[in-house]
């Protein structure tokens, strides 16, 4: 791979090592921070060396991850959240209807406090 292909938010695979590295932060134009995961299970691998030179990471990476591999390391983050900011089939309550419901309920309505 080329160092220009190393992008924050993308993940890269080295099949011989059985590791996925996900680039999570750009430190400067030459260096990035990456998390490591097991390729077979998707489990986070605690590593001391999480800062990589882009050129070194590009040499290490054999390819970018597939969609299935990304789901393995982030099983609770569906891609739909990134594709559509507010899905049209969302079952939310329209604002006017919510106001009507609140105003129609008798009694004092104190503001909710953060917990």
Chimera marker file (.cmm) of the C-alpha trace (Angstrom):
<marker_set name="trace">
<marker id="1" x="0.000" y="0.000" z="0.000" r="1" g="1" b="0" radius="0.5"/>
<marker id="2" x="1.006" y="3.641" z="-0.299" r="1" g="1" b="0" radius="0.5"/>
<marker id="3" x="1.298" y="5.926" z="2.724" r="1" g="1" b="0" radius="0.5"/>
<marker id="4" x="-1.331" y="8.237" z="1.192" r="1" g="1" b="0" radius="0.5"/>
<marker id="5" x="-3.847" y="5.394" z="1.521" r="1" g="1" b="0" radius="0.5"/>
<marker id="6" x="-3.498" y="5.318" z="5.326" r="1" g="1" b="0" radius="0.5"/>
<marker id="7" x="-6.562" y="7.280" z="6.493" r="1" g="1" b="0" radius="0.5"/>
<marker id="8" x="-8.094" y="7.891" z="9.919" r="1" g="1" b="0" radius="0.5"/>
<marker id="9" x="-11.205" y="5.757" z="10.339" r="1" g="1" b="0" radius="0.5"/>
<marker id="10" x="-10.004" y="2.978" z="8.021" r="1" g="1" b="0" radius="0.5"/>
<marker id="11" x="-8.656" y="-0.427" z="9.039" r="1" g="1" b="0" radius="0.5"/>
<marker id="12" x="-5.873" y="-2.474" z="7.501" r="1" g="1" b="0" radius="0.5"/>
<marker id="13" x="-5.016" y="-6.176" z="7.583" r="1" g="1" b="0" radius="0.5"/>
<marker id="14" x="-1.810" y="-8.179" z="7.765" r="1" g="1" b="0" radius="0.5"/>
<marker id="15" x="-2.974" y="-11.757" z="7.237" r="1" g="1" b="0" radius="0.5"/>
<marker id="16" x="0.399" y="-13.309" z="8.101" r="1" g="1" b="0" radius="0.5"/>
<marker id="17" x="0.306" y="-11.638" z="11.535" r="1" g="1" b="0" radius="0.5"/>
<marker id="18" x="-3.448" y="-12.231" z="11.912" r="1" g="1" b="0" radius="0.5"/>
<marker id="19" x="-3.923" y="-8.591" z="12.928" r="1" g="1" b="0" radius="0.5"/>
<marker id="20" x="-6.235" y="-5.732" z="11.950" r="1" g="1" b="0" radius="0.5"/>
<marker id="21" x="-5.021" y="-2.210" z="12.706" r="1" g="1" b="0" radius="0.5"/>
<marker id="22" x="-7.644" y="0.527" z="12.854" r="1" g="1" b="0" radius="0.5"/>
<marker id="23" x="-6.315" y="4.066" z="12.437" r="1" g="1" b="0" radius="0.5"/>
<marker id="24" x="-8.035" y="6.176" z="15.102" r="1" g="1" b="0" radius="0.5"/>
<marker id="25" x="-6.034" y="9.414" z="15.212" r="1" g="1" b="0" radius="0.5"/>
<marker id="26" x="-3.677" y="11.510" z="13.131" r="1" g="1" b="0" radius="0.5"/>
<marker id="27" x="-0.812" y="12.704" z="15.303" r="1" g="1" b="0" radius="0.5"/>
<marker id="28" x="0.846" y="14.733" z="12.552" r="1" g="1" b="0" radius="0.5"/>
<marker id="29" x="1.284" y="14.437" z="8.787" r="1" g="1" b="0" radius="0.5"/>
<marker id="30" x="3.678" y="11.484" z="9.201" r="1" g="1" b="0" radius="0.5"/>
<marker id="31" x="2.325" y="9.594" z="12.216" r="1" g="1" b="0" radius="0.5"/>
<marker id="32" x="-0.974" y="8.010" z="13.208" r="1" g="1" b="0" radius="0.5"/>
<marker id="33" x="-2.324" y="6.147" z="16.220" r="1" g="1" b="0" radius="0.5"/>
<marker id="34" x="-3.905" y="2.731" z="15.657" r="1" g="1" b="0" radius="0.5"/>
<marker id="35" x="-5.724" y="0.065" z="17.659" r="1" g="1" b="0" radius="0.5"/>
<marker id="36" x="-4.935" y="-3.610" z="17.028" r="1" g="1" b="0" radius="0.5"/>
<marker id="37" x="-7.483" y="-6.427" z="16.796" r="1" g="1" b="0" radius="0.5"/>
<marker id="38" x="-7.212" y="-10.170" z="16.216" r="1" g="1" b="0" radius="0.5"/>
<marker id="39" x="-8.208" y="-10.932" z="12.637" r="1" g="1" b="0" radius="0.5"/>
<marker id="40" x="-9.946" y="-14.209" z="13.521" r="1" g="1" b="0" radius="0.5"/>
<marker id="41" x="-12.022" y="-13.019" z="16.507" r="1" g="1" b="0" radius="0.5"/>
<marker id="42" x="-12.112" y="-9.213" z="16.316" r="1" g="1" b="0" radius="0.5"/>
<marker id="43" x="-10.945" y="-8.907" z="19.935" r="1" g="1" b="0" radius="0.5"/>
<marker id="44" x="-8.884" y="-5.868" z="20.910" r="1" g="1" b="0" radius="0.5"/>
<marker id="45" x="-5.194" y="-6.678" z="21.343" r="1" g="1" b="0" radius="0.5"/>
<marker id="46" x="-3.545" y="-4.576" z="24.057" r="1" g="1" b="0" radius="0.5"/>
<marker id="47" x="-0.326" y="-3.236" z="22.551" r="1" g="1" b="0" radius="0.5"/>
<marker id="48" x="2.228" y="-0.791" z="23.801" r="1" g="1" b="0" radius="0.5"/>
<marker id="49" x="3.139" y="0.384" z="20.302" r="1" g="1" b="0" radius="0.5"/>
<marker id="50" x="0.050" y="2.163" z="19.023" r="1" g="1" b="0" radius="0.5"/>
<marker id="51" x="1.806" y="5.028" z="17.226" r="1" g="1" b="0" radius="0.5"/>
<marker id="52" x="2.816" y="4.261" z="13.657" r="1" g="1" b="0" radius="0.5"/>
<marker id="53" x="4.672" y="6.098" z="10.948" r="1" g="1" b="0" radius="0.5"/>
<marker id="54" x="2.337" y="6.145" z="7.916" r="1" g="1" b="0" radius="0.5"/>
<marker id="55" x="5.060" y="4.705" z="5.693" r="1" g="1" b="0" radius="0.5"/>
<marker id="56" x="5.705" y="1.801" z="8.100" r="1" g="1" b="0" radius="0.5"/>
<marker id="57" x="1.995" y="1.055" z="8.456" r="1" g="1" b="0" radius="0.5"/>
<marker id="58" x="1.604" y="1.119" z="4.669" r="1" g="1" b="0" radius="0.5"/>
<marker id="59" x="4.444" y="-1.416" z="4.358" r="1" g="1" b="0" radius="0.5"/>
<marker id="60" x="2.910" y="-3.559" z="7.133" r="1" g="1" b="0" radius="0.5"/>
<marker id="61" x="-0.622" y="-3.541" z="5.691" r="1" g="1" b="0" radius="0.5"/>
<marker id="62" x="-1.397" y="-6.056" z="2.991" r="1" g="1" b="0" radius="0.5"/>
<marker id="63" x="-4.884" y="-4.735" z="2.272" r="1" g="1" b="0" radius="0.5"/>
<marker id="64" x="-7.815" y="-2.745" z="3.638" r="1" g="1" b="0" radius="0.5"/>
<marker id="65" x="-10.394" y="-4.589" z="5.748" r="1" g="1" b="0" radius="0.5"/>
<marker id="66" x="-13.542" y="-6.040" z="4.242" r="1" g="1" b="0" radius="0.5"/>
<marker id="67" x="-17.013" y="-5.051" z="5.487" r="1" g="1" b="0" radius="0.5"/>
<marker id="68" x="-17.278" y="-8.371" z="7.340" r="1" g="1" b="0" radius="0.5"/>
<marker id="69" x="-14.001" y="-7.781" z="9.157" r="1" g="1" b="0" radius="0.5"/>
<marker id="70" x="-15.119" y="-4.291" z="10.192" r="1" g="1" b="0" radius="0.5"/>
<marker id="71" x="-18.362" y="-5.767" z="11.595" r="1" g="1" b="0" radius="0.5"/>
<marker id="72" x="-16.262" y="-8.256" z="13.553" r="1" g="1" b="0" radius="0.5"/>
<marker id="73" x="-14.280" y="-5.525" z="15.329" r="1" g="1" b="0" radius="0.5"/>
<marker id="74" x="-17.274" y="-3.167" z="15.741" r="1" g="1" b="0" radius="0.5"/>
<marker id="75" x="-20.336" y="-5.407" z="16.027" r="1" g="1" b="0" radius="0.5"/>
<marker id="76" x="-22.534" y="-2.721" z="17.596" r="1" g="1" b="0" radius="0.5"/>
<marker id="77" x="-21.973" y="0.022" z="15.015" r="1" g="1" b="0" radius="0.5"/>
<marker id="78" x="-24.210" y="-0.533" z="11.999" r="1" g="1" b="0" radius="0.5"/>
<marker id="79" x="-23.125" y="1.318" z="8.875" r="1" g="1" b="0" radius="0.5"/>
<marker id="80" x="-26.636" y="2.751" z="8.554" r="1" g="1" b="0" radius="0.5"/>
<marker id="81" x="-25.806" y="5.263" z="11.278" r="1" g="1" b="0" radius="0.5"/>
<marker id="82" x="-23.121" y="6.732" z="9.050" r="1" g="1" b="0" radius="0.5"/>
<marker id="83" x="-25.051" y="6.594" z="5.778" r="1" g="1" b="0" radius="0.5"/>
<marker id="84" x="-28.293" y="8.295" z="6.849" r="1" g="1" b="0" radius="0.5"/>
<marker id="85" x="-28.235" y="10.947" z="9.606" r="1" g="1" b="0" radius="0.5"/>
<marker id="86" x="-31.946" y="10.477" z="10.412" r="1" g="1" b="0" radius="0.5"/>
<marker id="87" x="-33.662" y="7.507" z="8.761" r="1" g="1" b="0" radius="0.5"/>
<marker id="88" x="-37.053" y="8.227" z="7.194" r="1" g="1" b="0" radius="0.5"/>
<marker id="89" x="-38.609" y="5.165" z="8.822" r="1" g="1" b="0" radius="0.5"/>
<marker id="90" x="-37.680" y="6.410" z="12.299" r="1" g="1" b="0" radius="0.5"/>
<marker id="91" x="-40.690" y="6.087" z="14.592" r="1" g="1" b="0" radius="0.5"/>
<marker id="92" x="-40.193" y="9.405" z="16.407" r="1" g="1" b="0" radius="0.5"/>
<marker id="93" x="-42.954" y="11.742" z="17.578" r="1" g="1" b="0" radius="0.5"/>
<marker id="94" x="-43.451" y="14.930" z="15.565" r="1" g="1" b="0" radius="0.5"/>
<marker id="95" x="-42.649" y="18.072" z="17.575" r="1" g="1" b="0" radius="0.5"/>
<marker id="96" x="-46.188" y="19.513" z="17.465" r="1" g="1" b="0" radius="0.5"/>
<marker id="97" x="-47.677" y="16.248" z="18.697" r="1" g="1" b="0" radius="0.5"/>
<marker id="98" x="-45.162" y="16.085" z="21.560" r="1" g="1" b="0" radius="0.5"/>
<marker id="99" x="-46.054" y="19.639" z="22.650" r="1" g="1" b="0" radius="0.5"/>
<marker id="100" x="-49.754" y="18.819" z="22.536" r="1" g="1" b="0" radius="0.5"/>
<marker id="101" x="-49.272" y="15.743" z="24.718" r="1" g="1" b="0" radius="0.5"/>
<marker id="102" x="-47.283" y="17.658" z="27.337" r="1" g="1" b="0" radius="0.5"/>
<marker id="103" x="-49.687" y="20.609" z="27.397" r="1" g="1" b="0" radius="0.5"/>
<marker id="104" x="-52.664" y="18.272" z="27.690" r="1" g="1" b="0" radius="0.5"/>
<marker id="105" x="-51.312" y="16.614" z="30.831" r="1" g="1" b="0" radius="0.5"/>
<marker id="106" x="-52.445" y="18.450" z="33.995" r="1" g="1" b="0" radius="0.5"/>
<marker id="107" x="-50.024" y="19.390" z="36.771" r="1" g="1" b="0" radius="0.5"/>
<marker id="108" x="-46.583" y="20.899" z="37.156" r="1" g="1" b="0" radius="0.5"/>
<marker id="109" x="-43.858" y="19.599" z="34.830" r="1" g="1" b="0" radius="0.5"/>
<marker id="110" x="-40.436" y="20.275" z="36.364" r="1" g="1" b="0" radius="0.5"/>
<marker id="111" x="-37.440" y="20.224" z="33.990" r="1" g="1" b="0" radius="0.5"/>
<marker id="112" x="-35.545" y="16.937" z="33.890" r="1" g="1" b="0" radius="0.5"/>
<marker id="113" x="-32.213" y="17.006" z="35.680" r="1" g="1" b="0" radius="0.5"/>
<marker id="114" x="-29.132" y="15.360" z="34.256" r="1" g="1" b="0" radius="0.5"/>
<marker id="115" x="-28.022" y="12.282" z="36.126" r="1" g="1" b="0" radius="0.5"/>
<link id1="1" id2="2" r="1" g="1" b="0" radius="0.2"/>
<link id1="2" id2="3" r="1" g="1" b="0" radius="0.2"/>
<link id1="3" id2="4" r="1" g="1" b="0" radius="0.2"/>
<link id1="4" id2="5" r="1" g="1" b="0" radius="0.2"/>
<link id1="5" id2="6" r="1" g="1" b="0" radius="0.2"/>
<link id1="6" id2="7" r="1" g="1" b="0" radius="0.2"/>
<link id1="7" id2="8" r="1" g="1" b="0" radius="0.2"/>
<link id1="8" id2="9" r="1" g="1" b="0" radius="0.2"/>
<link id1="9" id2="10" r="1" g="1" b="0" radius="0.2"/>
<link id1="10" id2="11" r="1" g="1" b="0" radius="0.2"/>
<link id1="11" id2="12" r="1" g="1" b="0" radius="0.2"/>
<link id1="12" id2="13" r="1" g="1" b="0" radius="0.2"/>
<link id1="13" id2="14" r="1" g="1" b="0" radius="0.2"/>
<link id1="14" id2="15" r="1" g="1" b="0" radius="0.2"/>
<link id1="15" id2="16" r="1" g="1" b="0" radius="0.2"/>
<link id1="16" id2="17" r="1" g="1" b="0" radius="0.2"/>
<link id1="17" id2="18" r="1" g="1" b="0" radius="0.2"/>
<link id1="18" id2="19" r="1" g="1" b="0" radius="0.2"/>
<link id1="19" id2="20" r="1" g="1" b="0" radius="0.2"/>
<link id1="20" id2="21" r="1" g="1" b="0" radius="0.2"/>
<link id1="21" id2="22" r="1" g="1" b="0" radius="0.2"/>
<link id1="22" id2="23" r="1" g="1" b="0" radius="0.2"/>
<link id1="23" id2="24" r="1" g="1" b="0" radius="0.2"/>
<link id1="24" id2="25" r="1" g="1" b="0" radius="0.2"/>
<link id1="25" id2="26" r="1" g="1" b="0" radius="0.2"/>
<link id1="26" id2="27" r="1" g="1" b="0" radius="0.2"/>
<link id1="27" id2="28" r="1" g="1" b="0" radius="0.2"/>
<link id1="28" id2="29" r="1" g="1" b="0" radius="0.2"/>
<link id1="29" id2="30" r="1" g="1" b="0" radius="0.2"/>
<link id1="30" id2="31" r="1" g="1" b="0" radius="0.2"/>
<link id1="31" id2="32" r="1" g="1" b="0" radius="0.2"/>
<link id1="32" id2="33" r="1" g="1" b="0" radius="0.2"/>
<link id1="33" id2="34" r="1" g="1" b="0" radius="0.2"/>
<link id1="34" id2="35" r="1" g="1" b="0" radius="0.2"/>
<link id1="35" id2="36" r="1" g="1" b="0" radius="0.2"/>
<link id1="36" id2="37" r="1" g="1" b="0" radius="0.2"/>
<link id1="37" id2="38" r="1" g="1" b="0" radius="0.2"/>
<link id1="38" id2="39" r="1" g="1" b="0" radius="0.2"/>
<link id1="39" id2="40" r="1" g="1" b="0" radius="0.2"/>
<link id1="40" id2="41" r="1" g="1" b="0" radius="0.2"/>
<link id1="41" id2="42" r="1" g="1" b="0" radius="0.2"/>
<link id1="42" id2="43" r="1" g="1" b="0" radius="0.2"/>
<link id1="43" id2="44" r="1" g="1" b="0" radius="0.2"/>
<link id1="44" id2="45" r="1" g="1" b="0" radius="0.2"/>
<link id1="45" id2="46" r="1" g="1" b="0" radius="0.2"/>
<link id1="46" id2="47" r="1" g="1" b="0" radius="0.2"/>
<link id1="47" id2="48" r="1" g="1" b="0" radius="0.2"/>
<link id1="48" id2="49" r="1" g="1" b="0" radius="0.2"/>
<link id1="49" id2="50" r="1" g="1" b="0" radius="0.2"/>
<link id1="50" id2="51" r="1" g="1" b="0" radius="0.2"/>
<link id1="51" id2="52" r="1" g="1" b="0" radius="0.2"/>
<link id1="52" id2="53" r="1" g="1" b="0" radius="0.2"/>
<link id1="53" id2="54" r="1" g="1" b="0" radius="0.2"/>
<link id1="54" id2="55" r="1" g="1" b="0" radius="0.2"/>
<link id1="55" id2="56" r="1" g="1" b="0" radius="0.2"/>
<link id1="56" id2="57" r="1" g="1" b="0" radius="0.2"/>
<link id1="57" id2="58" r="1" g="1" b="0" radius="0.2"/>
<link id1="58" id2="59" r="1" g="1" b="0" radius="0.2"/>
<link id1="59" id2="60" r="1" g="1" b="0" radius="0.2"/>
<link id1="60" id2="61" r="1" g="1" b="0" radius="0.2"/>
<link id1="61" id2="62" r="1" g="1" b="0" radius="0.2"/>
<link id1="62" id2="63" r="1" g="1" b="0" radius="0.2"/>
<link id1="63" id2="64" r="1" g="1" b="0" radius="0.2"/>
<link id1="64" id2="65" r="1" g="1" b="0" radius="0.2"/>
<link id1="65" id2="66" r="1" g="1" b="0" radius="0.2"/>
<link id1="66" id2="67" r="1" g="1" b="0" radius="0.2"/>
<link id1="67" id2="68" r="1" g="1" b="0" radius="0.2"/>
<link id1="68" id2="69" r="1" g="1" b="0" radius="0.2"/>
<link id1="69" id2="70" r="1" g="1" b="0" radius="0.2"/>
<link id1="70" id2="71" r="1" g="1" b="0" radius="0.2"/>
<link id1="71" id2="72" r="1" g="1" b="0" radius="0.2"/>
<link id1="72" id2="73" r="1" g="1" b="0" radius="0.2"/>
<link id1="73" id2="74" r="1" g="1" b="0" radius="0.2"/>
<link id1="74" id2="75" r="1" g="1" b="0" radius="0.2"/>
<link id1="75" id2="76" r="1" g="1" b="0" radius="0.2"/>
<link id1="76" id2="77" r="1" g="1" b="0" radius="0.2"/>
<link id1="77" id2="78" r="1" g="1" b="0" radius="0.2"/>
<link id1="78" id2="79" r="1" g="1" b="0" radius="0.2"/>
<link id1="79" id2="80" r="1" g="1" b="0" radius="0.2"/>
<link id1="80" id2="81" r="1" g="1" b="0" radius="0.2"/>
<link id1="81" id2="82" r="1" g="1" b="0" radius="0.2"/>
<link id1="82" id2="83" r="1" g="1" b="0" radius="0.2"/>
<link id1="83" id2="84" r="1" g="1" b="0" radius="0.2"/>
<link id1="84" id2="85" r="1" g="1" b="0" radius="0.2"/>
<link id1="85" id2="86" r="1" g="1" b="0" radius="0.2"/>
<link id1="86" id2="87" r="1" g="1" b="0" radius="0.2"/>
<link id1="87" id2="88" r="1" g="1" b="0" radius="0.2"/>
<link id1="88" id2="89" r="1" g="1" b="0" radius="0.2"/>
<link id1="89" id2="90" r="1" g="1" b="0" radius="0.2"/>
<link id1="90" id2="91" r="1" g="1" b="0" radius="0.2"/>
<link id1="91" id2="92" r="1" g="1" b="0" radius="0.2"/>
<link id1="92" id2="93" r="1" g="1" b="0" radius="0.2"/>
<link id1="93" id2="94" r="1" g="1" b="0" radius="0.2"/>
<link id1="94" id2="95" r="1" g="1" b="0" radius="0.2"/>
<link id1="95" id2="96" r="1" g="1" b="0" radius="0.2"/>
<link id1="96" id2="97" r="1" g="1" b="0" radius="0.2"/>
<link id1="97" id2="98" r="1" g="1" b="0" radius="0.2"/>
<link id1="98" id2="99" r="1" g="1" b="0" radius="0.2"/>
<link id1="99" id2="100" r="1" g="1" b="0" radius="0.2"/>
<link id1="100" id2="101" r="1" g="1" b="0" radius="0.2"/>
<link id1="101" id2="102" r="1" g="1" b="0" radius="0.2"/>
<link id1="102" id2="103" r="1" g="1" b="0" radius="0.2"/>
<link id1="103" id2="104" r="1" g="1" b="0" radius="0.2"/>
<link id1="104" id2="105" r="1" g="1" b="0" radius="0.2"/>
<link id1="105" id2="106" r="1" g="1" b="0" radius="0.2"/>
<link id1="106" id2="107" r="1" g="1" b="0" radius="0.2"/>
<link id1="107" id2="108" r="1" g="1" b="0" radius="0.2"/>
<link id1="108" id2="109" r="1" g="1" b="0" radius="0.2"/>
<link id1="109" id2="110" r="1" g="1" b="0" radius="0.2"/>
<link id1="110" id2="111" r="1" g="1" b="0" radius="0.2"/>
<link id1="111" id2="112" r="1" g="1" b="0" radius="0.2"/>
<link id1="112" id2="113" r="1" g="1" b="0" radius="0.2"/>
<link id1="113" id2="114" r="1" g="1" b="0" radius="0.2"/>
<link id1="114" id2="115" r="1" g="1" b="0" radius="0.2"/>
</marker_set>
